[in-house]
Amino acid sequence: MRERMDFSSISKVILDNRNNDGISQTEYYNTLFSYAFEQSNFSINVQEDADISKILKGQRNVPKDITYLYHAPESIQEMQKSIGQILQELSDPEYVKEKIYWLLWNDSSISESKRQELSVHSEADSFITGCLLFALSRRLVSKNKKEVTMFSLADYLLDFRFPSISRVFFGREQEMKEINDLLGKNHCLFLEGIGGIGKSELAKHYGKRYEKEYSHVLYLQYGNSLKHTIAELDFVDDTMEMTEDERFRNHYRLFKQLDGNSLVILDNFNTVPEDEELFHEFLSLSFKVLVTTRSHVDMMPCYQVNEIREIEELCSIFYSYAPEARDDSDTVKEIIDEVYHHTLTVELAAKTLKISCMEPKELVKALRAEGLRLSNTNKVLMTKDSRSHKESLYRHIKILFQLQGLTPERLHTLQNMTLVPEKGIPKILFHYWQGKTDFNDVNDLVEYGWIQEDKLNQRIALHPYLHELLQIETKPSISSCADLLKGVFENCVCYGIDVSYYNELLNTIESIFKNITLDDATSAYLFMDTTMAYLTKYGRTESIEKVLELMKSTINLDGEHKRECAIYHCYAGYVEYIKAIIFLQSDIMRKA
């Protein structure tokens, strides 16, 4: 069988041709990715020697927080410099180049056009750099097939790391003990409560605190459906040719193998079981499930997450972000009472106090001022003294938003953030797609409390509770978010299937169509045409149907827009074709 050209096979050729006193595997790996490790905007974990060995043997992939960095011209140049240093440690660099050239042209899974593209590089350093960057974009075909009964999540999942937890966590010790007791008695437990009260952070802290009591702890952030949530996980043996159904079936096998001492945390399950077709089957599997939700679920064990009971604990949270406020503790308690002890708003209030250089008395006065009241009340209401506080909480957050006086650049960054998937986006991809030269605006918005950053996994997201407000305040549209759309558009046109993060790209496209206002029909149609071709490539039929509905709303199909009509009918025909295939397959299975 011909060897596949991937990161492992290229690295093997390089390491097999070292000088007698040449660099070690670890030195090779750290030299190759030295640019990534030197980036001040990222806290990239340096792998242990054993992990590096598994990566070089093809048993694991290079972590995504590294590979995402190598999609910009400056990073490609830095890798070429690193390759130049490594070549100096080899006995015959030209022979190494020829061996990698042989790998390239004998791998039948690589297209002719890609071979030609990579072969134009005549110098060894530029040729090997091009091949390595291409290899990093390819899906790993694992060379280590262990029995699933004895495994580490890292051997099957590319994104197996637990999300970062907040360093500011007070007042929930008793809740964690109670949750642990309830999970000891129940197969599943729902943490329910109003948005922003701290359910997700409580679940994540519980998972980290008690992880040694479980054989595996797996964190999932719910999105659209359980099937979609499971399908979009990144497994080492996924291939780009897989449909979403095939990915789901491949991934679901792992969940079926998890034992009763494993824990799956399902975060932000803000729906009801009746609307989730996989719900009861998922809960019937062996592992324990901890779910966070804003909805009340009948007939299931539930734990109500309320405000933090002790005001001193909330004061500790406040002082963690605004330490100078300790000098006026009485007013700080008034601020906390004014926002009904709502954890997220307490945090935002403290950050606003620090940023605005206001005095605590000025802030509490501003929070008590009458302002524009927001509509679209939440289904889950927080009540006190027989009245809803949802509207007041949104008014408080709106006031804090206005008090921070964000610059136009930061407001625009928030506007673009309302278009990314709920589970977030890799920080580096958001940076590149916006065409930004630095991370200053994102970093500032993280500090100000509007963007959440998972530093361990290098992802950024909007808190679900804030998304609704920020979408109203920033009004994202085709014309106002043109920079982000241009980045996504060019990524679809230029890269096609040759990117390892295609799933992130697909999810972002779907989220854009879900949240954007179509104020420019011509630009909207061009974006739909290009991105829908990408959705078609990966069989995202449901998303294509939603885009087709948007197309119908932007043009008159009976009018003079002949080209647009032809595109519409082409994709509509594709959807009907896929449905017919699925129907025929189901019919054959039924008759069999």
C-alpha positions in Angstrom: 0.0 0.0 0.0 1.4 3.4 -0.9 2.2 5.7 2.0 -0.1 8.7 2.5 1.6 12.1 2.5 0.7 13.6 5.9 2.5 15.4 8.7 3.7 12.1 10.2 5.2 10.7 6.9 6.9 14.0 6.0 8.4 14.3 9.6 9.6 10.7 9.4 11.6 11.4 6.2 13.1 14.5 7.9 14.0 12.7 11.1 15.4 9.6 9.4 18.0 11.8 7.7 19.4 13.7 10.7 23.1 14.0 11.3 24.5 11.6 13.8 24.3 14.3 16.5 21.2 15.9 15.0 18.2 17.3 16.7 15.8 15.2 18.7 12.1 14.6 17.9 11.1 17.2 20.5 13.6 19.7 19.3 12.4 19.2 15.7 8.7 19.7 16.7 9.4 22.8 18.8 11.7 24.3 16.2 9.2 23.7 13.4 6.4 25.5 15.4 8.6 28.0 17.2 6.6 30.9 15.6 3.3 29.6 17.2 4.9 29.2 20.6 6.2 32.7 20.5 2.8 34.4 19.8 1.9 36.6 22.8 -1.8 36.7 22.0 -2.1 32.9 22.4 -1.4 30.6 25.3 -0.4 27.5 23.3 0.4 24.5 25.4 3.8 23.0 24.8 3.3 19.2 24.4 5.0 16.6 26.6 7.6 14.4 24.9 5.2 11.4 24.9 2.5 13.5 23.1 5.0 14.7 20.5 6.0 11.2 19.9 2.4 10.2 19.2 1.9 13.1 16.9 5.0 12.2 14.9 3.9 8.6 14.7 0.6 9.6 13.2 -1.5 8.5 16.3 -2.6 12.1 17.0 -3.0 15.3 15.0 -1.1 18.5 15.6 -3.3 20.6 17.9 -5.6 23.0 16.2 -4.5 26.0 18.2 -1.2 25.6 16.3 -2.5 24.7 12.8 -4.9 27.7 12.8 -2.0 30.0 13.0 -0.4 28.9 9.8 -2.8 30.4 7.3 -1.3 33.9 7.0 1.6 35.0 4.8 3.7 36.1 7.8 3.3 32.7 9.5 4.1 30.8 6.3 7.4 32.8 6.0 8.2 32.0 9.7 7.7 28.3 9.1 10.0 28.5 6.1 12.7 30.0 8.3 12.2 27.2 10.8 12.5 24.6 8.0 15.7 26.3 6.9 17.1 25.8 10.5 16.0 22.1 10.5 17.6 21.5 7.1 20.9 22.5 8.5 20.7 19.5 10.9 20.2 17.0 8.0 22.9 15.1 6.2 21.5 15.6 2.7 18.6 18.2 2.4 18.2 17.6 -1.4 17.7 13.8 -0.8 15.0 14.7 1.8 13.3 16.9 -0.7 13.3 14.1 -3.3 11.8 11.6 -0.8 9.0 14.0 0.1 8.5 14.7 -3.7 8.1 10.9 -4.1 5.5 10.9 -1.3 3.6 13.7 -3.0 3.4 12.1 -6.4 2.6 8.6 -5.2 -0.3 9.6 -3.0 -3.4 9.0 -5.1 -5.6 10.8 -2.7 -4.0 14.1 -3.7 -5.4 15.9 -6.7 -3.3 16.5 -9.8 -3.8 20.2 -9.5 -2.5 20.2 -5.9 0.6 18.1 -6.9 1.4 20.6 -9.6 0.8 23.6 -7.2 3.2 22.1 -4.6 5.8 21.0 -7.2 6.5 24.5 -8.5 8.8 25.2 -5.5 12.3 24.5 -6.5 14.1 25.3 -3.2 14.1 22.6 -0.6 12.9 24.9 2.2 9.9 26.4 0.3 8.9 23.0 -1.2 8.9 21.2 2.2 7.1 24.2 3.8 4.4 23.9 1.2 4.0 20.2 1.7 3.9 20.5 5.5 1.3 23.2 5.4 -0.8 21.1 3.1 -0.3 18.1 5.3 -1.5 20.1 8.4 -4.7 20.9 6.5 -5.5 17.2 5.9 -7.6 15.0 8.1 -5.6 12.5 10.2 -5.9 8.9 9.3 -5.0 7.4 12.6 -2.2 4.8 12.6 -3.2 3.6 16.0 -6.5 1.6 16.2 -6.8 0.6 19.8 -9.7 -1.4 21.2 -12.3 1.1 22.4 -12.7 -0.6 25.7 -9.4 0.8 26.9 -8.9 4.3 25.5 -8.1 7.9 26.1 -10.4 10.6 24.6 -7.3 12.1 23.0 -6.9 9.0 20.9 -10.2 9.6 19.2 -11.1 13.2 19.5 -9.0 16.1 18.2 -10.8 18.6 20.5 -10.8 16.6 23.7 -9.7 19.3 26.1 -12.1 20.6 28.7 -13.0 24.3 28.2 -11.3 26.9 30.3 -13.0 27.7 33.6 -13.2 31.1 35.2 -10.6 32.0 37.8 -13.3 34.1 39.5 -15.7 31.5 41.1 -17.3 32.0 44.5 -20.3 30.9 46.4 -21.1 27.6 44.7 -19.3 25.0 46.9 -22.5 23.7 48.5 -24.2 23.5 45.1 -21.4 21.4 43.7 -21.7 18.9 46.6 -25.4 18.7 46.1 -25.0 18.1 42.4 -22.5 15.4 43.0 -24.8 13.7 45.5 -27.7 13.9 43.0 -25.6 12.5 40.1 -24.6 9.6 42.4 -28.3 8.7 42.7 -29.5 9.7 39.2 -28.4 8.8 35.7 -29.2 12.4 34.4 -29.5 15.8 36.1 -30.7 19.1 34.6 -29.3 22.4 36.0 -32.0 24.9 35.2 -32.2 28.7 35.7 -32.3 32.1 34.1 -29.6 33.0 31.5 -26.5 34.5 33.0 -27.0 33.1 36.5 -23.9 30.9 36.3 -25.2 27.4 35.2 -22.5 26.8 32.6 -19.7 27.9 34.9 -21.1 25.7 37.7 -21.2 22.7 35.3 -17.7 23.3 34.1 -16.3 23.7 37.6 -18.1 20.6 38.7 -16.5 18.6 35.8 -13.0 19.8 36.7 -13.5 19.4 40.5 -14.8 15.8 40.2 -13.1 14.6 37.0 -11.0 12.0 38.9 -14.2 10.3 40.1 -15.1 9.6 36.4 -13.3 7.4 33.8 -14.1 10.1 31.2 -15.5 13.6 31.3 -16.7 15.0 27.9 -18.0 18.5 27.4 -20.5 19.3 24.6 -22.0 22.7 23.8 -25.5 22.1 22.3 -26.1 23.6 18.9 -29.2 23.3 16.7 -29.7 19.6 17.5 -28.0 16.7 19.4 -27.3 15.0 16.1 -25.6 18.2 14.8 -23.7 18.7 18.0 -22.3 15.2 17.9 -21.6 15.3 14.2 -19.5 18.4 14.4 -17.1 16.9 16.9 -13.6 16.4 15.4 -12.6 12.8 15.4 -9.1 11.6 14.2 -10.5 9.3 11.6 -13.0 11.7 10.0 -12.5 12.5 6.4 -13.6 15.5 4.4 -15.7 13.3 2.1 -18.0 12.2 5.0 -21.6 13.5 5.0 -23.0 14.8 8.2 -24.9 11.5 8.7 -21.7 9.5 8.3 -19.9 11.7 10.7 -22.7 11.3 13.2 -22.7 7.5 13.0 -19.0 7.4 13.3 -19.0 9.6 16.4 -22.1 8.1 18.0 -20.3 4.7 18.3 -17.9 6.3 20.9 -20.8 7.5 23.0 -22.3 4.0 22.9 -19.0 2.7 24.4 -18.8 5.1 27.3 -19.4 3.3 30.5 -21.6 4.2 33.5 -18.7 5.9 35.2 -18.3 8.4 32.4 -19.9 11.9 32.5 -21.1 14.0 29.5 -21.8 17.6 30.2 -24.4 19.0 27.7 -24.2 22.8 28.0 -26.9 25.3 26.8 -29.6 22.8 26.0 -32.1 25.6 25.6 -34.9 23.6 24.1 -37.4 21.0 25.3 -37.1 17.2 24.9 -40.2 17.0 22.7 -38.3 19.1 20.1 -35.2 16.9 20.2 -35.7 13.6 18.4 -32.4 12.1 19.7 -33.0 13.2 23.3 -34.4 10.0 24.9 -32.1 7.7 23.0 -29.1 9.8 24.1 -30.2 9.6 27.7 -30.7 5.8 27.5 -26.9 5.3 27.0 -24.8 4.2 29.9 -22.9 7.4 30.8 -24.2 10.0 33.2 -25.4 13.3 31.8 -25.3 16.8 33.3 -27.4 19.3 31.3 -27.6 23.1 31.6 -30.8 24.7 30.4 -33.0 27.8 30.7 -36.1 25.7 30.2 -37.9 23.6 32.8 -38.0 19.9 32.0 -40.8 17.8 33.4 -40.4 14.2 34.5 -36.6 14.6 34.9 -34.4 15.2 37.9 -33.8 19.0 38.0 -31.6 21.2 40.2 -32.6 24.9 40.3 -29.6 27.2 40.0 -30.5 30.5 41.8 -28.6 33.6 42.7 -25.6 33.2 44.8 -26.9 33.1 48.4 -24.3 35.1 50.3 -23.9 38.7 49.2 -20.3 38.6 50.5 -19.5 36.0 47.8 -21.0 38.3 45.2 -18.9 41.1 46.6 -15.8 39.0 46.2 -16.7 38.5 42.5 -17.2 42.3 42.2 -13.9 43.1 43.9 -12.0 40.6 41.6 -12.7 42.9 38.7 -12.9 46.3 40.5 -10.6 46.0 43.6 -10.7 49.8 44.3 -14.4 49.5 45.1 -13.6 47.8 48.4 -13.4 51.3 49.9 -17.2 51.7 49.4 -18.5 48.2 50.2 -22.0 49.5 51.2 -22.6 51.0 47.7 -21.2 47.9 46.1 -24.0 45.9 47.9 -26.5 48.4 46.6 -25.3 47.8 43.1 -25.6 44.0 43.6 -29.1 44.4 45.0 -30.1 46.7 42.1 -29.2 44.0 39.6 -31.0 41.3 41.6 -27.8 39.4 42.5 -27.6 38.3 38.8 -24.0 36.9 38.4 -23.3 38.0 34.8 -24.6 41.6 35.5 -22.6 41.8 38.7 -19.5 41.0 36.7 -20.3 43.5 33.9 -21.1 46.2 36.5 -17.7 45.7 38.1 -15.8 45.8 34.8 -17.8 48.9 33.7 -16.9 50.6 37.0 -13.2 50.0 36.5 -13.2 51.0 32.8 -15.4 54.1 33.1 -13.5 55.4 36.2 -16.9 56.1 37.8 -17.5 56.1 41.5 -19.7 53.3 42.9 -22.4 55.9 43.8 -22.4 57.2 40.2 -22.9 53.7 38.9 -25.7 52.8 41.2 -27.4 56.1 40.2 -27.1 55.3 36.5 -28.5 51.8 37.0 -31.5 53.2 38.7 -32.1 55.7 35.9 -35.0 55.0 33.5 -34.0 53.9 30.1 -35.2 52.2 27.0 -36.9 49.0 27.9 -36.2 46.0 25.7 -38.9 43.7 24.2 -38.8 40.0 23.5 -39.0 38.7 27.0 -37.4 35.3 27.9 -39.5 32.2 28.4 -37.7 31.6 31.7 -38.6 34.5 34.1 -36.8 35.5 37.3 -39.4 36.8 39.7 -39.2 38.8 42.9 -42.0 40.7 44.7 -44.5 39.2 42.1 -42.9 41.0 39.0 -40.6 40.0 36.2 -37.0 41.2 36.4 -36.0 40.1 32.9 -36.8 43.5 31.4 -35.0 45.3 34.2 -31.9 43.1 33.8 -31.7 43.8 30.1 -32.1 47.5 30.8 -29.3 47.3 33.3 -27.0 45.6 30.8 -28.0 48.1 28.1 -27.0 51.0 30.5 -23.6 49.3 31.2 -23.1 48.9 27.5 -23.7 52.6 27.0 -21.6 53.6 30.0 -18.5 51.8 28.6 -18.5 54.2 25.6 -17.0 51.6 23.2 -15.1 52.9 20.2 -16.5 52.4 16.7 -13.9 49.7 16.1 -14.9 47.7 19.2 -18.5 48.1 18.4 -17.9 46.8 14.9 -16.0 43.8 16.3 -19.0 43.0 18.5 -21.3 43.4 15.5 -19.2 40.8 13.7 -19.3 38.5 16.8 -23.1 38.4 16.7 -22.7 36.5 13.4 -20.5 33.6 14.7 -21.9 30.3 16.0 -23.2 30.2 19.5 -20.4 27.8 20.6 -17.9 30.4 19.4 -15.1 30.5 16.9 -11.3 30.0 17.0 -9.8 33.4 17.8 -7.3 33.2 15.0 -10.0 32.5 12.3 -12.1 35.5 13.5 -8.9 37.6 13.3 -8.1 36.5 9.8 -11.6 36.7 8.4 -11.9 40.3 9.7 -8.6 41.2 8.1 -7.4 42.7 11.4 -3.7 43.5 11.9 -3.8 42.9 15.7 -6.0 41.4 18.5 -6.4 44.6 20.5 -10.1 45.1 20.0 -11.0 41.4 20.8 -8.7 41.4 23.8 -10.2 44.7 25.1 -13.8 43.3 24.7 -12.8 40.2 26.6 -11.5 42.4 29.4 -14.7 44.6 29.3 -16.8 41.5 29.7 -18.6 41.4 26.3 -16.7 38.5 24.7 -15.9 35.3 26.5 -12.5 33.7 25.8 -11.6 30.0 26.3 -7.9 30.5 26.5 -7.1 26.8 26.7 -8.8 26.1 23.4 -8.2 29.5 21.9 -11.9 30.2 21.2 -14.0 33.3 21.6 -17.8 33.5 21.9 -20.6 35.8 23.1 -22.5 34.8 26.2 -25.9 33.5 25.0 -27.6 35.9 27.4 -25.8 38.9 25.8 -26.2 37.8 22.2 -29.8 39.0 22.0 -29.0 42.4 23.4 -25.9 42.9 21.2 -27.7 41.9 18.1 -30.3 44.6 18.8 -27.7 47.2 19.6 -25.3 46.6 16.8 -27.7 45.6 14.0 -25.4 43.3 11.9 -26.1 43.5 8.1 -24.6 42.5 4.7 -23.2 46.0 4.3 -22.1 46.7 7.8 -20.3 43.4 8.2 -18.7 43.4 4.8 -15.2 42.7 6.1 -16.1 39.5 7.9 -18.2 38.3 5.0 -15.4 39.1 2.6 -13.0 36.9 4.6 -15.5 34.0 4.7 -16.3 34.5 1.0 -12.6 34.4 0.0 -12.0 31.4 2.2 -14.7 29.5 0.3 -13.3 30.6 -3.1 -9.6 30.1 -2.4 -9.3 27.1 -0.2 -12.2 24.8 -0.9 -11.7 21.4 0.8 -8.0 22.0 1.5 -8.6 23.4 5.0 -8.7 21.4 8.3 -11.2 23.9 9.8 -13.9 23.4 7.2 -16.4 22.5 9.9 -15.8 25.9 11.6 -16.3 27.6 8.2 -19.5 25.7 7.6 -20.9 26.5 11.0 -20.0 30.2 10.6 -21.8 30.4 7.2 -24.9 28.9 8.8 -24.7 31.3 11.7 -24.3 34.3 9.4 -27.5 33.4 7.5 -29.3 32.9 10.8 -28.4 36.3 12.3 -27.8 38.8 9.5 -30.0 41.5 7.9 -30.1 41.4 4.1 -29.9 45.1 3.3 -27.9 44.7 0.1 -29.6 42.2 -2.3 -26.8 42.1 -4.9 -24.0 41.5 -2.4 -26.2 39.1 -0.4 -26.9 37.0 -3.5 -23.3 36.8 -4.4 -22.4 35.6 -0.9 -25.3 33.1 -1.0 -24.1 31.7 -4.4 -20.5 31.2 -3.3 -21.2 29.9 0.2 -24.0 27.6 -0.9 -21.6 25.9 -3.2 -19.5 25.2 -0.2 -22.5 23.9 1.8 -23.4 21.7 -1.1 -19.9 20.2 -1.2 -20.4 18.9 2.4 -24.0 17.9 2.1 -25.5 20.5 4.4 -29.0 20.1 2.8 -31.0 21.7 5.6 -28.9 24.8 5.5 -29.2 25.0 1.8 -33.0 24.9 2.1 -32.8 27.9 4.6 -30.6 29.8 2.2 -33.0 29.1 -0.7 -35.8 30.7 1.4 -33.6 33.8 1.9 -33.0 33.9 -1.9 -36.8 33.9 -2.5 -37.1 36.9 -0.2 -34.4 38.9 -2.0 -35.4 38.5 -5.7 -38.5 38.1 -7.8 -38.2 34.6 -9.3 -40.7 35.6 -12.0 -38.8 38.8 -12.9 -35.8 39.7 -14.9 -33.1 38.2 -12.6 -32.4 35.3 -14.9 -29.0 34.4 -13.6 -30.2 34.5 -10.0 -33.2 32.4 -10.9 -31.0 29.8 -12.6 -28.8 29.6 -9.5 -31.9 29.2 -7.3 -33.4 26.5 -9.4 -30.0 24.7 -9.6 -29.7 24.4 -5.8 -33.4 23.7 -5.4 -33.0 20.8 -7.8 -30.0 19.5 -5.8 -32.0 19.5 -2.6 -34.8 17.5 -4.3 -32.2 15.1 -5.7 -30.8 14.4 -2.3 -34.2 13.9 -0.8 -35.0 11.4 -3.6 -31.8 9.5 -2.9 -32.6 9.3 0.8 -36.2 8.2 0.1 -34.9 5.4 -2.2 -32.4 4.2 0.3 -35.0 4.2 3.0 -37.4 2.3 0.7 -34.7 -0.3 -0.1 -33.9 -0.8 3.6 -37.6 -1.1 4.4 -38.2 -3.8 1.7 -35.0 -5.6 2.7 
